[in-house]
Every structure is written in structure tokens, then in C-alpha cells.
């Protein structure tokens, strides 16, 4: 068993931007510069507005990066300063840096509460969570196009994600009693998947295929899904393991 040492020091930082492009490009340039980031999240303006209302905070309501660095005391300070310089050159403002655990926890609390905060944007709704993942080189383009798509929606759709690995999420608040909401959410999700696939990405980075993205998996992998089905029939001939998910076999087949 490989044991991972607890880092000597940790620091956290937040930085806001006028647009999502600046936030994502800051991360891309940070990675290209070889600066190690332990955690990296980007939250859209809608998400930040929800967090302020839910947690009674006063963050600037525009795209925001949440970052964390691990290492020696000297290295985490150097890393934060280097990222701050990159962010400033790309329009970043309100760079806040924290090293004490209580302060780091306070900064990250906003990100941890994002889901529940976003659900209050449309009280009484239920969340349809979806995600895609694209190559880092296409991430800014994909998130910008998705933001433009969100701007046309009849509902607020928060967007946030683990931009350090090209993965981002959209939370679609659907009212169960309104049939049009579900249809709109499905259409939005299909456009999101098509966009990611066109950019050589994948239809899901974390949430998985489940029931909702079976067709998306087929669109992404084509005939390879038939091989998956053959393997499932071989190892699970009675279709007992998670039936109907990912590879949907017809009853008795």
C-alpha cells in the first residue's frame, strides 16, 4: 500500500473575473507553466449569485476560481503568487489568499454549498445534473458556447466544474409539474453532449452514463457499445447487475 504524506503546508485562493474565459484561461496557462494545483474549481456568475443569497456572503457575482495548493511553506506561497500574476494578466480581481485552516475552510465553504445554493434559485424544483469533459485546449471554447446556450434558457442553469481536468457540470432546475421544463432540460443536455463530442470530448466526466446518457454513449463510441453488451451478456447472462444502466439489454437477450 502506497502511503501519501500529508503536505507540510496548504494554501487556498479565490479570484473573480469579468467572464468565464478569463477564469478558464488562467487555469490553462497555470497548467502549461507547470505550476502544481491540488484543487481547482470555476464557478459561473449565476452560481456565485446563488451562493451569496444562500450563505449570506458578499462574493463578486461573476465567474470565480477556487484554488488550493499543497507543498512546502515556501512552495505554496510561490505557487499562489505565480497564479495570481497569471490571473491578473487575464483580468482577474479580488485575489484572496489564505493559509490557515479556518480561513481555507471558509473560502471553500462556498464551493461545497454550491449545489444546495443553486437549488434555491428556483424553489420547488428538482435538479437534473449533467456533465461533460473536453480536452483542456477546448475547455474555454466549450464553456463559452455553453454559457451562450444557457443565456437562451427559460430557467437559471448554474455551470461549475473541475476545470483543471477539463470537466464541468450544469445543474438544470426542473419543476416536476411542468412538462415543458423536462423537455427543455433534455434538449439542453443533448446540445451540451453534442458540443463536447464535436470538441473530441466525452459525454460525461464524473456522473456516468446511467439511464440518461445511454444514447449519448452510443453516439460517442458507436459499435464499441455492442462489444460492451457482448461482454455483459458473458459475465452477467441473467442481467442482474445494475440492469438497464449504461448498456441496456433487452429482456431475455
N, C-alpha and C positions, 0 to 999 in steps of 0.2 A: 504494500500500500504506500503510495507516494503522499507524503505529508507536505502541505503548503505552509510556509512560515507566515506568521502574522506580520504585516508590514510595520516597519518602525514608525512611520508617520502616514497620515492620511489628510487630504485637504479636499474641500468641496467648493464649487464656484457656480454662480449663475450669471448670465449675461443676456440682455434683450436686444432685439434687432427690429428694424422697421419692417422687414419682410422675411419670410421663411428662407429665401435663397441665401441671405447673409449668414443665417444660423447654420444651415447645412454646409455651405461652402467653408465656413470656419472649421467645421469638423473634418471635412475632406482635406483641407490644407494642413491641419494638425496631424492627421494620419500620414499624409505624404511627407511631412517633415520628420517622421519617426518619433514623434512625441507620444509616449505611452499614456493612454487614458483607461482608467479602471472601469468607469461607468460614464455613459454619455446619452443624454436624452434631449429631444427637441419637442417643445410643446407649442401649438399654434395659439394665435391670439384668442380664439374662442375658448380654448381650454384654460388659458390664463384668466379670462374674464370669469369663467365658472369657478375657478379656484378662489379668486378674490371674494366672490359672493358667498361661497360655501365656508371658507376658512377665515373670513374677515381679515384677509391680508391686503397689502397695497402694492402688489407687483404691477409693473407697467403692463398694460393689456395688449401685448404684441408678442410675436414669436420669441421664445426664450429657450436658452440652452441651460441644462443642468449637467454639471460635470463633477467627476471625482478622480483624484489622483492618489496613487499609492507609491511608497518608496521610502527613501531616507528623508530626514527633515530638509536637507538641502535640495534634494531632487524634486520633492513635491512643490517646494517654493519656486524652483526654476521652471518646472512644467507649467504651473499656473501663470507665471509671468509671461512665458512664451505664448501660451494660448491667448492670454489677454491681449498681447500685441497683435496677434493674427486677427482676433475678433474686432479690435479697434479699427484695423485697416479695412475691415469689411462692414463697418457701420455699427459695430456693437457698442452698447451703452450700459450703464448701471452694472458694471462688473463688480460682483460681491464675492469675496473670498473668505473662507472660514476653515480653521484648523482644529478648533476644539470640538469634541464630540457633540456637545449640546448644540453648538452653532451649526455643525454639519447636519445633524438630525433635523434642525429647524428648516434649513434650506431644502432638504429632500422631502420633508413632510408634504410639501405642495404637490410633488410628483406622485407620492404614494396615495394621495387623496383624490387624484385626478378623476378616476372612474366615478366615484360617488358624487363628486362635484359636478361633473358633466351631466349626470342623470337629472340634476336639479334644473338644468336649462329648459327641460320640458317635463314638468311634474306629471306623474301618472304614466309615463311612457316606459317601455321596455327596451333594453339595449340589444341591438344586433352588432356584434363586434366582428370586425374583419381586418385582415392584414395582408400585405404583400411584401416581397423583398426583391430588390433590384441591385445590380452592381453599383458600387459606390459612385462610379463615374456617371451614372444616370440618375442618381438619387434626387439631386436638386430639380432636374427636369421633371421627374415623375411627381414629386411633391408639389411643384408649382402647377402642373396640369391638374392634379387632384384638387388643389385649392381653388382653381378656376371652376372646376366641376361643382365643388361644394357651394360656391357662391351662387350657383343657379338653383340650388335645392330649396325646397319649401320648409325645411327644418334645419336647425343648427347641427352641424356634424363636426365634432371636435376631431382633430388629427394630431397624433403624437407618436413618437417612436424612438427606437434604439438606433439612431442614425449612424452610429459607429459601425454597424454591420449591415446597413442598407435596408433595415426592416422598419416599417412604420404601420400604425394602426389607425383605423377610423371607427368611431363609435356612432352608430346611427340610431337615434331615439325614435322608436315606433310606437304609436298608440294602438293598442290591441283592437280597439273597437273601430278603427278607421282602416278599411281595406286598402285605400289608396296609399297609405304610408308604407305598407309592406311591399306593394308593387314598386314604389319609388325606391325603396331600400334595395330590393333585388336588382333593379336596373342599375343603380349606382354601383353596387358591388360588382356587377358584370363588367361595367366600364372600367372599374379600378383594376380588375384582373386582366382584362384585355390590354390595358395600358402597360401593366407590369410585364406581361408576356412579350409585348412588342419591343420592350426595352431589355430583352434577354434576362428577365427576372423569373420569379416563381409565384404561383398563385397564393401561397401562404408561407410565412416565415416561422410562425410560432403556433398559431391557433390550430393548425392541422386541417385535414380535408373534411372529416366527419360526414355529415349528410349534405351540408350546404354547398360544398365545392367538389362534389363528385364529377360533375360535368366539366368543371374547370381543370381538374386533374387530367381528364381525357383530352381537353384542348391543349394542355401543356405537354403531355407525354405521348399522346397518340396510341399506337398499337402496343406500347410498353405496358399499358394498363391490362391488356389481355394476358400478358405474361404474369402480371401480379395476380390476376384472377386464377390462372392455372396453378400457381404456387399455393394460393389459398385453398383451392379445392384439394390439393395434395395433402396439405398439413391440417386442414380443417374441413374434412369431407361433409360433416353434418352442419357446417356453417353455424357453429356455436359461439365462436369468439367474435364478439362485437359485430353481430350480423347487421348487414345493411349499411355499414360505415366504410368509407374510403373506396373499397371495391365492392360494389353492390351486386351480389349474385342473386339470380332469380331463384325462388323457392324450388327445391328439388333438383337444381342444376349443379 
